[in-house]
Amino acid sequence: MQTQRSRPKPVMPSLKEKRRYVVFEARSDHSLSISIMQNIIIDSYKELFGLFGLAAAGLQFLSDWKNNTGIIRVQTSHVDDLKSAFVHAQTFNTSPLFIHTIRVAGLLNRARHAYLEVS
């Protein structure tokens, strides 16, 4: 009897990790690049929740970045943690920094629509 190789069963939709897209704006005296903003947010998140918390959140910065406005993908259960990391990041090069959430969306197209309205 010959054994057939079969594909593994797909993951049920109810077991997949849900994600949200957070559209945010950074207000500062300086124009910030996406790489600087990533470092600020990741350091702030890591300081509050540790490396394990950062890994569990699954932060992913999308390439949409214009006029200090961007989009971050995050796990559903960690959206509030990300917002608190925004509050925790208060300075950049001794100048005040204010990061606020514009919209939280479940679909990327809706997040991009809110992103385009702001920028």
N, C-alpha and C positions, 0 to 999 in steps of 0.2 A: 504494500500500500504506500503510495507516494503522498507526502505531506505537501500541502499547498501553502505558500507564503501569502498571508493576507495582510492587508493594511490594518493598523491598529484602529480601534473604534474611535470615532470623533468624540470630542468632549461635548457633553450636553450644554445647550445655551445657559441653562440655569447654574451650571458650575463654572462658567467662564468668569474671569475677573471683569467687573464693570469699570468703566472709565468715564471721567468727566473732563471737559475742556474748560480751562479757566482763562478768560481774557482779562489781562491786567494792564495797568498803566503806572509807570514810574514817574513821579514828579521830582525834579532835582534842578539845581542851578546849571548842571552840566548835561550835555548830550551823552547818553550812555550807549555802549555797543551791547549786542546780545551776549557776547562772551563775558563781559563784566557783570551784566545782570544775572547771568547763570551762576557765576561764582558767588555773588552776593546772596542770592536766594538759597543756593545749596548750602553755603556756610551757615546761614541763619537757621535753616531747617535742621542741619546736622547738630548745631549747638542746642536746639530745643529738644530734639527727639532722638539724637544719636544716629550712628551709622546704620543700625538695624532698622530704625524708623524710616530713614531715608530710602533704604532698599525696599522696604515694604510699600512705600508710597508709589514707587515706580515713576518718579518725575521724568517727563520727557519734554524738552523744549522744542517747539516747532519752529520752522525757519521763518515764520511770519514775524517780522520785526520792523516797525517804522514809527518814528516820532515817539520813542520811549514806550511803545505799546507792543505787547506780544501775547502769545498763547502758550499755555502749559497743559500737557496731558497728565492726569493724576488719577489714581484709583479712587473710587467713589467714597470709600470709608475714610480717606485722608484729605478731603477737600477742606474741612475746617482746620486741620493741622497746617495746611498750606497757607490759609488766610492768616493764621496766627504767626507763621513765619514771615509773612509780609509785614505785619505790625512790628515784629522783632527787628527787622532790618531798618534801622533809623538813620544811619549816616553812611556817606561815601566820601572819602578823602576830606574829612572834617566838615563837609557841607551836609545840610539836612536832606534826607531822602524819604519820600512818602510813596509807598506802593499800595495801590488800592485795586480791588476787584471790580471790573466793569460788568461781567456776566459769567455765569457758570452754565454750560450747555452740555447736553448729552450727545449731540451730533456736531461733527466738525464743521459742517456747512453753516449751521446756526451760529457757531462761535466765530467763524470767519466773517459772517454778515455783521455781527456786533463789532468785530475788529475793524472792518472797513468803514462803519459809521463813525467810529471815533477818530481814526487816523486820516 
